[in-house]
């Protein structure tokens, strides 16, 4: 193909030479020319082919040479590339080794830092655990009388003119509050209610005050009989067969009505509590079991079908009160018994429907006042936030103005959250109608906000006062007890704060204390007898020995043996009471029974020593870590290894464990320094829970707890001491706080760790969170009715050092009052005799006998003292009444 192309090109070049001439028409010539041309053409073709072959051979040779050279270059480049790759891989390996080495070093440093952080965190956790345990011990209720850092209590003023015992005054105050709270509901004339002084005089037997007391009791018993009534009223009737509703209740028969009423309630209580009821006999009267129940018949009844009923009845306190009235009139009982019966009537009247309606109304009023208080408090809280924000903005603006930065005031002021955002955490019970009011508040100035806030604060305090008054209609407020077991009462009607001693606030504890005093006195007498015997024995031993023989008879030997036996018995008794009776301190002896009961409730002093050693160990560990010594002393080598408390498991731990850092709690002498734990290799990533645990949050402490905690860190927990005795002068009687200064001084002396005083302080200071401290004190010490609560007293007598009245003996009764009541019955019979004689209703020949009540030859005694029949006013009145009935003409007598 290439040869043909070159031939055509050659012919095209020589086309002018072959152009036919005019003489070319000769065929031979033309043939010769054609042949020449053909040869020439063939020669050219041959040459052209040769040239082409040469050219192709040259090109092929060049191509071969080029390929050879190219192969050589490729081999060279491949060799260079291999060398370069080898070097690159070598450098990459070197770099990888270097990077791995650096990574290992960095991982090692990171692990070391992490280990240090964990060790530091463990140390902080150690300190935090000890602080928590210290705080737990500080917050643990401690018997108040065991505390060693108590502040002396202020001397309170006793109630001047008080003559009633503690329990009697407690019931009297309850009756006073009941009458002034529900008296109008029960139909009393509120202007003529008895005062505390008149109630005291009536309970103590004053004849003038007794009439007022009897009027009140008659009204109360009538209300109680009507509503709520008594169980089974048809079974509990008078001797005339009348039910209590049908009987005419007067001052003369009040004792008998009270006895039947108390007995009926006692049977109801026994049935309600034990399910046992009285099964009466068909042939007997219904009221025989309470009208004819005598000591001789008790054994027969207790062995019959009602045995369980009478056993439960004898254990009932209401039945015991009814038994007081079986032999003695109500007025002749001691003040404590009369006050207890009066208090029982008030307790029963709490079930009166009218009283219940008043209580329900007071509850609804209190609930409404509380809702209003919540709304007012919400407004006050929002206004305070808005007012404080305005004050901050003003302060920042003034500061920027002084510095010449008025233009950047808005940029420097931090953006405050909106009221809507602040109100998200509040209750959603508020109505939407308050939003326009909030918009108006935002437009007020700072002065207007302050005035509105002050007005709302006054409204809130007024609301709290009304709430306290409304709550006073429901119950008296008990603030708590102090270290001497005295209970603090806020009585809404009486006013002030009444302080009740342990005689009536803790009667069981007081009775055990009195029994312990009596036992200790008997033991002291036995000790004195033993000491006298030893003195006599020593004097006999020291006396000169006679020279002659000593003859001792059998009687003397027996007497000596008896004396020795008695001495041995006294020695045994002395060993038993050696720890209970201290020599020479009568105050501690009297309260040993009380102290021994409270001591087991708290840990021994050994535990505090161990905790102190733990704290010393912690401080030494911290000193070693910080490279400095705190100089807090060394641990004893003989310290016991038993721990008081432990946060960690009791199983032994490896010394390389992280939990080895808690060895400070084990109070031992072994080495407990912190060790860096062993971590896994870099390929294994540590768990986040081991490394990324957050630091302990700060403890929520009050300022007092913070100060106590810092003190305990340095000095240790205060060691428990023996419970101090309650002073004799603070065991009986009542006190009254009328001034806010006295209450303020009392609150300042209350110990925050005492089991009782901390609760007392919390209760008194609770309203201070919502109002000012002065308002809180005024609300606690209310004025009340001071005229109705004052006792008549001698003004020359001190109200601080006055001796309190002693408790009444349960068996005590008033002889003179009992005789006066019995003589009044005799005088009524004699007055009836005079009426019969003046009306000429007697039979012929009957004359009025001489009055026995005015006889100078007969000395009467109360019927409850079981005198001779001739000296018993009741027996004499009974005989005279029988004689009078026989002397009245039959036409004047009504049939029964």
C-alpha positions in Angstrom: 0.0 0.0 0.0 2.8 2.3 0.7 4.6 1.4 -2.5 1.6 2.1 -4.7 1.2 5.5 -3.1 4.8 6.5 -3.8 4.5 5.3 -7.5 1.4 7.4 -8.1 3.1 10.4 -6.6 6.1 10.0 -8.9 3.9 9.7 -12.0 2.1 12.9 -10.9 5.4 14.7 -10.6 6.6 13.7 -14.1 3.2 14.2 -15.8 4.7 17.0 -17.9 7.3 14.7 -19.4 4.8 12.2 -20.7 2.6 14.7 -22.3 2.2 13.6 -25.9 3.9 15.6 -28.5 2.7 16.2 -31.9 4.9 13.4 -33.3 3.8 10.9 -30.7 1.2 9.4 -32.6 3.5 6.8 -33.9 2.6 3.5 -32.3 6.0 2.0 -32.2 7.4 5.0 -30.7 4.6 5.2 -28.4 5.1 1.6 -27.6 8.8 2.2 -27.0 8.0 5.1 -24.9 5.5 3.2 -23.0 8.0 0.5 -22.4 10.6 3.0 -21.3 8.1 4.6 -19.1 7.1 1.3 -17.8 10.7 0.4 -17.0 11.4 3.7 -15.6 8.3 3.3 -13.6 9.3 -0.1 -12.4 12.8 1.2 -11.6 11.3 4.0 -9.6 9.0 1.6 -7.9 11.9 -0.7 -7.2 13.9 2.2 -5.8 11.0 3.4 -4.0 10.5 0.0 -2.5 14.1 -0.2 -1.5 14.0 3.2 0.1 10.9 2.2 1.8 12.5 -1.0 3.0 15.5 0.8 4.2 13.4 3.4 5.9 11.3 0.7 7.5 14.5 -1.2 8.6 15.9 2.0 10.0 12.7 2.7 11.8 12.5 -0.8 13.1 16.1 -0.6 14.2 15.4 2.7 15.9 12.4 1.2 17.5 14.4 -1.7 18.7 17.1 0.5 20.1 14.5 2.7 21.7 12.8 -0.3 23.3 16.1 -1.5 24.5 17.0 1.9 26.0 13.5 2.1 27.4 13.8 -1.3 29.0 17.1 -0.2 30.5 15.6 2.9 31.9 12.6 1.0 33.2 14.9 -1.4 34.9 16.9 1.5 36.4 13.7 3.2 37.5 12.4 0.0 39.0 15.6 -0.5 40.8 15.5 3.1 42.1 11.9 2.8 43.0 12.6 -0.4 44.9 15.3 1.3 46.8 13.1 4.3 47.4 10.3 2.0 48.6 12.7 0.1 50.8 13.9 3.4 52.3 10.3 4.7 52.7 9.2 1.5 54.4 12.3 1.7 56.6 11.6 5.3 57.5 7.9 4.5 58.1 8.9 1.7 60.4 11.3 3.9 62.2 8.6 6.6 62.5 6.0 4.0 63.6 8.4 2.7 66.2 9.1 6.2 67.4 5.4 7.1 67.4 4.6 3.9 69.4 7.3 4.7 71.8 6.0 8.2 72.3 2.4 6.8 72.6 3.5 4.3 75.2 5.3 7.1 77.1 2.3 9.3 76.8 -0.1 6.5 77.8 2.2 5.7 80.7 2.2 9.4 81.8 -1.6 9.5 81.3 -2.1 6.4 83.4 0.1 7.8 86.1 -1.8 11.1 86.1 -5.0 9.1 86.1 -3.7 7.0 88.9 -2.8 10.1 90.8 -6.2 11.6 90.2 -7.9 8.4 91.3 -5.7 8.3 94.4 -6.5 12.0 95.1 -10.2 11.3 94.4 -10.0 8.4 96.8 -8.4 10.6 99.4 -11.2 13.1 98.9 -13.7 10.3 99.1 -12.0 9.1 102.3 -12.4 12.6 103.8 -15.9 12.9 102.5 -16.9 9.5 104.0 -15.4 10.5 107.4 -17.2 13.9 107.2 -20.4 12.1 106.4 -20.0 9.8 109.3 -19.1 12.7 111.5 -22.2 14.6 110.2 -24.3 11.5 110.8 -23.1 11.3 114.4 -23.7 15.0 114.8 -27.2 14.8 113.4 -27.9 11.6 115.4 -30.3 12.5 118.2 -28.4 12.5 121.5 -30.0 12.4 124.9 -30.0 16.0 126.0 -28.8 15.4 129.5 -25.7 13.5 128.1 -24.4 16.5 126.2 -21.4 18.1 127.9 -21.5 21.5 126.1 -25.0 22.5 127.2 -25.8 26.2 127.7 -27.5 27.0 131.0 -31.3 27.4 130.5 -32.8 30.8 131.5 -34.7 30.8 134.8 -38.4 30.8 133.9 -41.1 32.4 136.0 -43.4 30.1 137.8 -47.1 30.8 137.7 -47.8 33.0 140.7 -50.6 31.9 143.0 -50.7 28.3 141.6 -51.8 25.8 144.2 -52.8 22.9 142.0 -50.6 19.9 141.3 -49.1 19.6 137.8 -51.6 17.0 136.5 -54.6 18.9 138.0 -53.5 22.2 136.3 -53.0 20.3 133.0 -56.6 19.1 133.1 -57.8 22.5 134.3 -56.1 24.3 131.4 -57.7 21.8 129.0 -61.1 22.4 130.5 -60.5 26.2 130.3 -59.6 26.0 126.6 -62.6 23.8 125.9 -65.1 26.1 127.6 -63.8 29.2 125.9 -63.6 27.4 122.5 -66.9 25.5 122.4 -68.8 27.2 125.3 -71.0 29.3 123.0 -71.8 26.2 120.9 -72.9 24.3 124.0 -75.1 27.1 125.3 -72.8 28.6 128.0 -72.9 32.3 128.8 -69.5 33.4 127.7 -69.4 36.4 130.0 -69.9 34.2 133.1 -67.5 31.4 132.4 -65.2 30.6 135.4 -61.7 31.9 135.4 -58.6 29.8 136.2 -58.5 31.2 139.7 -62.1 30.3 140.4 -61.6 26.8 139.0 -58.6 26.4 141.2 -60.4 27.6 144.3 -63.3 25.2 143.5 -61.0 22.2 143.0 -59.3 23.1 146.3 -62.6 23.1 148.2 -63.6 26.8 148.4 -67.4 26.8 149.1 -68.1 30.0 147.1 -66.3 28.8 144.0 -67.8 25.3 144.2 -71.2 26.7 143.2 -69.8 28.0 140.0 -68.0 24.7 139.3 -71.1 22.7 140.0 -73.1 24.9 137.6 -70.6 24.3 134.9 -70.5 20.5 135.5 -74.3 20.3 135.6 -74.4 22.0 132.2 -71.7 19.7 130.9 -73.2 16.5 132.1 -76.6 17.5 130.7 -75.1 18.1 127.3 -73.1 14.9 127.5 -76.2 12.9 128.4 -78.2 14.4 125.5 -75.4 14.1 122.9 -73.4 11.9 122.5 -75.2 10.0 125.3 -74.2 6.8 127.0 -74.2 3.1 125.8 -77.4 1.3 126.6 -79.1 4.1 128.5 -82.0 1.8 129.6 -79.6 -0.4 131.6 -78.0 2.5 133.5 -80.7 4.0 135.7 -80.9 5.6 139.1 -82.2 3.9 142.2 -85.7 5.2 141.4 -85.5 3.5 137.9 -85.1 6.7 136.0 -82.8 7.0 133.0 -80.2 9.8 133.1 -82.2 11.8 130.6 -85.3 11.6 132.8 -83.6 12.3 136.1 -83.6 15.8 137.5 -79.9 16.7 137.8 -79.1 19.1 140.7 -76.1 20.0 142.7 -77.1 17.5 145.4 -77.3 14.4 143.1 -74.5 15.4 140.7 -72.1 12.9 142.2 -74.5 10.0 141.7 -75.3 11.1 138.2 -71.6 11.3 137.4 -71.0 7.9 138.9 -73.6 6.3 136.7 -72.5 8.2 133.6 -68.8 7.2 134.1 -69.8 3.5 134.7 -71.9 3.4 131.6 -69.0 4.8 129.5 -66.7 2.3 131.1 -68.8 -0.6 130.0 -69.0 0.9 126.5 -65.2 1.2 126.4 -64.7 -2.3 127.6 -67.0 -3.6 124.9 -65.3 -1.5 122.2 -61.8 -2.5 123.3 -62.2 -6.1 124.3 -65.5 -7.1 122.7 -66.8 -8.4 126.1 -70.2 -7.1 127.3 -72.3 -7.6 130.4 -74.9 -10.5 130.2 -77.7 -9.6 132.6 -80.0 -12.1 134.3 -83.7 -12.0 133.4 -84.9 -12.1 137.0 -82.7 -9.2 138.1 -83.1 -5.5 137.6 -81.0 -4.0 134.8 -79.1 -1.6 137.0 -78.2 -4.0 139.7 -74.6 -4.5 138.3 -73.7 -0.9 139.0 -76.0 0.0 141.8 -75.5 -3.0 144.0 -71.9 -3.9 143.1 -70.2 -4.5 146.5 -66.9 -5.9 147.6 -68.6 -9.1 148.9 -70.3 -9.8 145.6 -67.2 -9.2 143.4 -65.8 -12.7 143.9 -69.2 -14.3 143.0 -69.5 -12.2 139.9 -65.9 -12.8 138.8 -66.5 -16.5 138.9 -69.7 -16.4 136.9 -70.5 -15.8 133.2 -69.5 -12.2 133.4 -66.1 -12.9 134.9 -64.2 -11.7 131.8 -66.3 -8.5 131.7 -65.5 -7.6 135.3 -61.8 -8.4 134.9 -61.6 -6.0 131.9 -63.8 -3.5 133.7 -61.5 -3.3 136.7 -58.6 -2.4 134.5 -60.5 0.5 132.9 -59.6 4.0 134.0 -63.1 5.3 133.6 -64.4 2.6 135.9 -61.8 3.6 138.4 -63.1 7.2 138.3 -66.7 5.9 138.9 -65.4 4.0 141.9 -64.1 7.2 143.3 -67.6 8.5 143.5 -69.1 5.3 145.0 -68.0 6.1 148.6 -67.1 9.8 148.4 -69.0 12.8 147.0 -67.4 14.6 144.0 -66.5 17.7 146.0 -64.7 15.6 148.6 -62.2 14.2 146.1 -58.7 15.7 145.7 -58.1 18.3 143.1 -56.4 15.9 140.7 -59.3 13.5 140.7 -61.9 16.2 140.3 -60.0 17.8 137.4 -59.7 14.3 135.7 -63.5 13.8 135.9 -64.0 17.3 134.5 -61.6 16.6 131.7 -63.3 13.3 130.9 -66.6 15.2 130.4 -64.9 17.6 128.0 -63.4 14.7 126.0 -66.8 13.0 125.7 -68.3 16.3 124.5 -65.9 16.4 121.6 -68.3 13.8 120.0 -71.2 16.3 120.4 -72.8 17.0 117.0 -72.7 20.8 117.5 -69.1 20.6 118.5 -68.2 18.5 115.5 -69.9 21.0 113.2 -67.9 23.8 114.8 -64.7 21.8 114.3 -65.6 21.1 110.6 -66.3 24.8 110.1 -62.9 25.7 111.6 -61.2 23.1 109.4 -62.8 24.7 106.3 -61.8 28.2 107.4 -58.2 27.0 108.0 -58.1 25.5 104.5 -59.4 28.7 102.9 -56.8 30.8 104.9 -54.1 28.4 103.7 -55.1 28.8 100.1 -55.0 32.6 100.5 -51.7 32.3 102.2 -50.2 30.4 99.2 -51.5 33.0 96.8 -50.1 35.8 98.9 -46.7 34.1 99.3 -46.5 33.6 95.5 -47.1 37.3 94.9 -44.6 38.2 97.5 -42.0 35.9 96.0 -42.5 37.2 92.5 -42.4 40.8 93.7 -39.2 40.1 95.6 -37.6 38.7 92.4 -38.7 41.7 90.4 -37.5 44.2 93.0 -34.1 42.5 93.4 -33.7 42.5 89.6 -34.5 46.2 89.5 -32.0 47.0 92.3 -29.3 45.0 90.5 -29.9 46.9 87.3 -29.8 50.2 89.1 -26.5 49.3 90.8 -24.9 48.2 87.5 -26.2 51.4 85.8 -24.7 53.6 88.5 -21.4 51.8 88.3 -21.3 52.1 84.6 -22.2 55.8 84.8 -19.3 56.4 87.2 -16.9 54.7 84.9 -18.1 56.6 81.8 -19.6 53.5 80.2 -23.1 54.6 79.7 -23.1 53.3 76.1 -22.3 49.7 77.0 -24.7 49.4 79.9 -27.1 47.1 78.1 -24.2 44.9 77.0 -22.7 44.5 80.4 -26.0 43.8 82.1 -26.5 40.0 82.2 -29.8 38.9 80.7 -32.2 38.0 83.5 -34.6 35.1 83.0 -38.2 36.1 82.3 -40.9 35.9 84.8 -42.5 33.1 82.8 -39.3 31.0 83.1 -39.0 31.7 86.8 -42.6 30.7 87.3 -42.2 27.3 85.6 -41.0 25.7 88.8 -43.9 27.1 90.8 -47.3 25.6 91.3 -49.6 25.5 88.3 -52.7 26.2 90.4 -52.5 29.9 90.0 -55.1 31.5 87.7 -54.3 33.2 84.5 -55.8 36.3 85.9 -52.6 37.1 87.6 -50.7 37.7 84.4 -52.1 41.3 83.8 -51.1 42.1 87.3 -47.6 40.9 86.7 -47.5 43.1 83.6 -48.5 46.1 85.7 -45.9 45.2 88.3 -43.2 45.4 85.6 -44.1 49.0 84.9 -43.8 50.1 88.5 -40.7 51.9 89.8 -38.4 50.6 92.5 -40.1 52.8 95.2 -43.5 51.6 94.2 -42.4 48.0 94.2 -40.9 48.4 97.7 -44.2 49.9 99.0 -46.3 47.2 97.4 -44.0 44.5 98.7 -44.2 46.0 102.2 -48.0 46.0 101.9 -48.0 42.4 100.8 -45.7 41.4 103.7 -48.1 43.0 106.2 -51.0 41.1 104.5 -49.0 37.8 104.7 -48.3 38.3 108.4 -52.0 39.2 109.0 -53.0 36.0 107.1 -50.6 34.0 109.3 -52.1 35.5 112.4 -55.6 34.6 111.3 -54.4 31.1 110.3 -52.9 30.7 113.8 -56.2 31.9 115.4 -58.2 29.5 113.2 -55.9 26.6 114.0 -56.3 27.5 117.7 -59.9 26.5 117.5 -58.9 23.0 116.6 -56.1 22.2 119.0 -53.4 23.6 121.3 -50.0 23.9 119.8 -47.3 21.8 121.5 -43.8 23.1 120.6 -41.9 20.2 122.1 -39.7 19.4 125.1 -36.5 20.7 126.5 -33.6 18.8 128.2 -35.5 18.6 131.5 -38.6 16.9 129.8 -40.6 20.1 130.2 -43.3 20.4 127.6 -44.1 23.8 126.0 -47.7 24.6 125.2 -49.1 27.5 123.2 -52.8 27.9 124.4 -54.8 30.2 122.1 -57.3 31.3 124.7 -55.2 31.5 127.8 -52.3 33.2 126.0 -48.5 32.9 126.5 -46.4 29.8 126.5 -47.2 27.4 129.4 -44.3 25.1 130.4 -45.3 21.7 131.9 -42.9 19.8 134.1 -42.3 16.1 133.8 -44.7 15.4 136.6 -47.6 15.7 134.2 -45.8 15.7 130.8 -44.0 12.4 131.4 -45.9 10.7 134.3 -44.5 7.2 133.7 -40.9 8.5 133.7 -41.7 10.6 136.8 -43.2 7.6 138.6 -40.2 5.4 137.8 -38.0 8.2 139.1 -39.9 8.5 142.3 -39.7 4.7 142.8 -36.0 4.8 142.2 -35.7 7.5 144.8 -37.5 5.4 147.4 -35.5 2.3 146.6 -32.2 4.3 146.9 -33.3 5.7 150.2 -34.0 2.2 151.6 -30.6 1.1 150.4 -29.0 4.1 152.1 -30.7 3.1 155.3 -29.4 -0.4 155.0 -25.9 1.0 154.3 -26.1 3.1 157.4 -27.1 0.1 159.5 -24.2 -1.9 158.1 -21.8 0.9 158.9 -23.1 1.2 162.4 -22.6 -2.6 162.8 -19.0 -2.3 161.6 -18.3 0.6 163.9 -19.6 -1.5 166.8 -17.6 -4.5 165.8 -14.4 -2.4 165.5 -15.0 -0.9 168.9 -15.4 -4.4 170.3 -12.2 -5.5 168.7 -10.3 -2.5 169.9 -11.5 -2.9 173.5 -9.1 -4.5 176.1 -9.3 -8.3 176.3 -10.4 -9.5 179.8 -7.8 -11.6 181.7 -10.1 -14.3 182.9 -11.9 -16.9 180.8 -14.9 -15.8 178.7 -18.0 -17.8 179.1 -20.4 -17.5 176.2 -23.8 -19.0 176.4 -25.7 -20.7 173.6 -28.1 -17.8 173.3 -25.3 -15.3 172.7 -23.8 -17.7 170.1 -27.1 -17.9 168.2 -27.5 -14.1 168.3 -24.0 -13.7 166.9 -24.7 -16.1 164.1 -27.9 -14.2 163.3 -26.0 -11.0 163.3 -23.3 -12.4 161.0 -25.9 -13.7 158.7 -27.6 -10.3 158.5 -24.2 -8.7 157.9 -23.5 -11.2 155.0 -26.9 -10.3 153.5 -26.1 -6.6 153.8 -22.8 -7.2 152.2 -24.5 -8.9 149.2 -27.0 -6.1 149.0 -24.2 -3.5 149.2 -22.4 -5.1 146.3 -25.5 -5.0 144.2 -26.2 -1.3 144.9 -22.6 -0.2 144.9 -22.7 1.1 141.4 -26.1 2.8 141.9 -25.5 4.8 145.1 -22.8 7.5 145.0 -21.4 8.8 148.3 -22.6 12.1 149.4 -24.4 13.4 146.3 -28.1 13.1 147.0 -29.1 14.7 143.6 -27.3 11.9 141.6 -28.8 9.2 143.8 -32.3 10.4 143.2 -31.9 10.3 139.4 -30.0 7.1 139.1 -33.1 5.2 137.9 -33.7 7.8 135.1 -30.0 7.8 134.1 -29.8 4.0 133.8 -32.8 3.8 131.5 -31.4 6.3 129.0 -27.8 5.1 129.0 -28.3 1.9 126.8 -29.7 4.0 124.0 -26.3 5.5 123.1 -22.8 4.2 122.2 -20.1 3.8 124.8 -17.1 6.0 125.1 -14.8 3.4 123.5 -16.6 4.0 120.1 -15.8 7.7 120.3 -12.2 6.9 121.0 -12.0 4.7 118.0 -13.6 7.4 115.8 -11.1 9.8 117.1 -8.3 7.5 116.1 -9.9 7.2 112.7 -9.8 11.0 112.3 -6.2 11.1 113.5 -5.3 8.4 110.9 -7.1 10.4 108.2 -5.2 13.6 109.1 -1.9 11.7 109.1 -2.7 10.3 105.6 -3.5 13.8 104.4 -0.2 15.1 105.9 1.9 12.4 104.2 0.3 13.1 100.8 0.9 16.8 101.1 4.4 16.3 102.3 3.8 18.0 105.6 3.2 16.8 109.1 0.2 18.1 111.0 1.6 17.3 114.4 -1.5 15.7 115.7 0.1 12.9 117.6 0.8 9.2 117.0 -1.5 6.2 117.2 -1.2 3.9 120.1 0.3 0.5 119.3 -2.2 -1.2 121.6 -5.3 0.3 119.9 -8.0 -2.3 119.3 -8.4 -3.2 115.7 -12.2 -3.6 115.8 -14.0 -0.9 114.0 -17.0 1.1 115.2 -18.5 1.6 111.7 -17.3 0.6 108.3 -18.4 1.7 104.8 -16.5 -1.1 103.0 -17.3 -4.8 103.0 -15.8 -6.8 105.9 -13.9 -9.2 103.5 -10.1 -8.6 103.4 -8.9 -6.7 100.4 -5.7 -6.8 98.4 -3.1 -4.1 99.1 -3.1 -3.2 95.4 -6.9 -2.6 95.4 -8.3 0.8 95.1 -10.5 0.0 98.2 -7.3 -0.2 100.3 -7.6 3.5 100.6 -10.4 3.1 103.0 -8.2 1.6 105.7 -8.5 4.8 107.7 -11.9 3.6 108.8 -10.6 0.4 110.3 -8.9 2.3 113.2 -6.0 -0.1 113.1 -2.3 0.4 113.4 -1.3 -1.3 110.2 0.1 0.8 107.3 -2.7 2.3 105.3 -0.9 4.6 102.9 -2.4 5.1 99.4 -1.2 2.8 96.7 -1.4 3.4 92.9 -3.5 0.6 91.4 -2.3 -1.7 88.7 -3.9 -0.7 85.3 -4.4 -3.0 82.3 -2.2 -2.6 79.2 -2.8 0.2 76.7 -4.8 -2.1 74.4 -7.5 -2.5 77.0 -9.3 0.7 77.7 -10.2 1.3 81.3 -13.9 1.5 82.1 -15.3 5.0 82.4 -16.8 4.3 85.8 -13.2 3.9 87.2 -11.8 7.1 85.7 -14.6 9.5 85.1 -16.4 9.4 88.4 -17.4 12.9 89.4 -16.1 14.5 92.6 -18.3 14.4 95.6 -20.8 17.3 95.8 -20.4 19.7 98.7 -22.4 18.8 101.8 -25.5 20.7 102.6 -24.8 22.1 106.0 -26.3 24.7 108.2 -23.8 27.3 109.7 -24.1 25.5 113.1 -23.4 22.1 111.6 -20.5 23.5 109.6 -18.9 25.0 112.8 -19.5 21.7 114.7 -18.0 19.7 111.8 -14.8 21.8 111.7 -14.5 21.5 115.5 -14.9 17.7 115.4 -12.3 17.4 112.7 -9.8 19.0 115.0 -10.9 17.9 118.5 -13.0 14.8 117.6 -16.5 14.0 118.6 -17.5 14.9 122.1 -17.3 11.9 124.4 -20.6 10.6 125.8 -21.1 11.3 129.4 -23.3 10.0 132.2 -26.8 11.5 131.9 -27.2 14.4 134.2 -30.1 14.3 136.6 -33.1 16.5 136.3 -32.9 19.1 139.1 -35.4 18.6 141.8 -36.9 22.1 141.4 -37.7 21.4 137.8 -39.6 18.2 138.2 -42.9 19.6 139.4 -45.2 22.5 138.7 -45.7 24.8 135.8 -44.1 27.9 134.3 -45.4 30.6 132.0 -43.6 32.7 129.4 -45.3 36.1 128.7 -42.5 38.1 127.2 -40.8 37.6 123.8 -37.4 38.3 125.4 -37.7 35.2 127.6 -38.6 33.0 124.6 -35.7 34.5 122.6 -33.3 33.7 125.5 -34.7 30.2 125.7 -34.3 29.5 121.9 -30.7 30.7 122.1 -29.9 28.2 124.8 -31.4 25.1 123.0 -28.7 22.6 121.9 -28.9 21.6 118.2 -27.8 18.0 118.9 -30.3 17.3 121.7 -33.0 14.8 120.8 -35.7 17.0 122.3 -34.3 20.5 122.1 -33.5 20.4 118.4 -37.2 19.5 117.7 -38.3 22.3 120.1 -36.1 24.8 118.4 -37.2 23.7 114.9 -40.9 24.0 115.8 -40.5 27.5 117.4 -38.4 28.9 114.5 -40.4 27.3 111.7 -42.6 30.4 111.0 -39.5 32.5 110.8 -38.9 31.1 107.3 -42.0 33.0 106.1 -42.0 36.1 108.2 -39.8 38.2 110.5 -38.4 36.8 113.7 -40.2 39.4 115.8 -43.5 38.4 114.3 -42.7 34.8 114.9 -42.0 35.5 118.6 -45.2 37.5 118.9 -47.2 34.7 117.3 -45.7 32.2 119.7 -46.3 34.4 122.8 -49.9 35.4 122.3 -51.6 37.8 124.7 -54.7 35.7 125.3 -57.2 36.5 128.1 -54.8 37.6 130.8 -57.6 38.5 133.3 -59.2 35.1 133.2 -55.9 33.3 133.6 -54.4 35.2 136.5 -54.3 33.5 139.9 -54.7 35.5 143.1 -51.3 35.4 144.8 -49.2 37.2 147.4 -47.3 39.9 145.6 -44.5 39.8 148.1 -43.6 36.2 147.2 -41.0 35.7 144.4 -42.4 34.1 141.2 -39.0 32.5 140.5 -38.1 30.7 143.7 -41.6 29.7 144.8 -41.9 26.0 145.6 -44.1 24.1 143.2 -47.2 22.2 144.6 -46.5 18.5 145.2 -48.6 15.8 143.4 -51.8 14.7 145.1 -51.9 11.2 146.7 -54.6 9.2 144.9 -56.1 8.2 148.2 -56.3 11.7 149.6 -59.7 13.3 150.0 -61.0 16.4 151.8 -62.4 15.6 155.2 -64.0 18.9 155.8 -65.7 19.1 152.4 -67.0 15.5 152.8 -68.5 16.4 156.2 -70.0 19.5 154.8 -71.7 17.6 151.9 -73.0 15.0 154.3 -74.3 17.6 156.7 -76.1 19.4 153.9 -78.1 16.2 153.3 -79.0 16.1 157.0 -80.0 19.7 156.9 -82.2 19.1 153.9 -84.0 16.4 155.8 -84.4 18.7 158.8 -85.7 21.4 156.5 -88.2 19.0 155.1 -89.4 18.2 158.7 -90.0 21.9 159.3 -92.0 22.2 156.0 -94.2 19.2 157.0 -94.8 20.7 160.5 -95.5 24.1 159.1 -98.0 22.7 156.6 -99.7 20.5 159.3 -99.3 17.4 157.3 -98.1 15.3 160.2 -100.2 12.8 162.1 -101.5 13.7 165.5 -99.0 13.5 168.4 -95.9 13.9 166.2 -93.6 16.7 167.0 -90.6 18.0 165.1 -87.5 16.4 166.7 -84.6 18.6 167.7 -82.1 19.4 165.0 -79.1 17.0 165.1 -77.0 19.3 162.8 -76.8 21.9 165.6 -76.3 19.5 168.4 -73.3 20.2 170.6 -73.3 16.7 172.0 -72.8 14.8 168.8 -69.7 15.1 166.7 -70.4 13.9 163.2 -67.9 12.4 160.8 -68.1 11.9 157.0 -69.9 8.8 155.9 -66.8 7.8 153.7 -64.7 7.5 156.9 -67.1 4.7 158.2 -67.9 6.2 161.6 -70.4 4.9 164.1 -74.1 5.1 162.9 -74.8 7.7 165.5 -72.0 9.9 164.2 -72.8 9.3 160.5 -74.8 12.2 159.1 -76.2 10.0 156.3 -77.4 7.3 158.6 -79.0 9.9 160.9 -80.6 11.6 157.9 -81.9 8.2 156.7 -83.4 7.3 160.0 -85.1 10.8 160.4 -86.4 10.5 156.8 -88.0 7.1 157.6 -89.5 8.6 160.7 -90.8 11.6 158.8 -92.4 9.4 156.1 -94.2 7.5 158.8 -95.4 10.7 160.5 -97.0 12.1 157.3 -100.6 11.5 156.8 -101.3 9.0 154.0 -103.6 11.4 152.1 -100.7 13.7 151.4 -98.5 10.9 149.9 -98.6 10.2 146.2 -98.5 6.6 145.1 -95.1 5.4 143.7 
